Amino acid sequence: MDDVTPTWRCAARTDTGKVRARNEDAVLALPQHGLWAVADGMGGHQNGALASRLVIEHLADLPVKGTLAQRLFELRQCLHRLNHRLGHELTASADRPDTMIGSTVVALLVQYDRAACVWAGDSRCYLWRARCLYQLSRDHSLVQRLIDERRLTPQQAAQHPDAHALTQAIGACTALKLDVLELDVLPGDVFLLCSDGLYQAVPTHDIGVALDTPCPKQAIERLFQQGLGGPARDNLSAVVIRR
């Protein structure tokens, strides 16, 4: 296949943080394939780490031939198959029958001047364009649903006792719903894929400041310096992709 990302540079990092004993996040950076992803496992310790690792491994094995539409179809089918496996085969064989093994995922697929973002859960995709930060993904969470239904304000949602409850995730839903956003890519665009541990620890303004740096590695260093400078109660993961 022709090089689909001849002008893209990227950097990726994941960190356990200051409180968690284990890192249940996983990241993928395959610029030669035009594919990047972040997965945030859940289900506790080994189960969460297993789920996020399986998401990343399955995405890494996807074929790289075909149009963007064909590759996007393969990516979605891959995640649906893994959702069935995590939700049935692996969960049923866990030590406890009620044990959940699941993971969020946000993936970015780029081919020439088109990109597709795919996600399930509350890991996010941001776009830094013309010195403005846009959140491309929309959280699959209970509080986001309540906000959308105008039953809670964003301020009330932040204090909700189920603020971290998800409505979609790989392995946690019988009928998985993947959201997809396709867009044109412009010169100078910068994408950020990250887990909730990262964006909850770094204010939105500081995310934009980090992404405004010319080098993805420097952007990652700034994001993690900011995130680890606070309590860092959760695992932190990020991938920065710059055109």
PyMOL commands that set and color helices and strands:
alter all, ss='L'
color gray80, all
select helices_A, chain A and resi 31-33+46-60+68-92+142-148+154-158+196-199+204-211+216-228
alter helices_A, ss='H'
color red, helices_A
select strands_A, chain A and resi 9-15+25-30+35-42+102-111+114-120+124-129+132-135+179-184+190-194+236-242
alter strands_A, ss='S'
color yellow, strands_A
deselect
rebuild
show_as cartoon
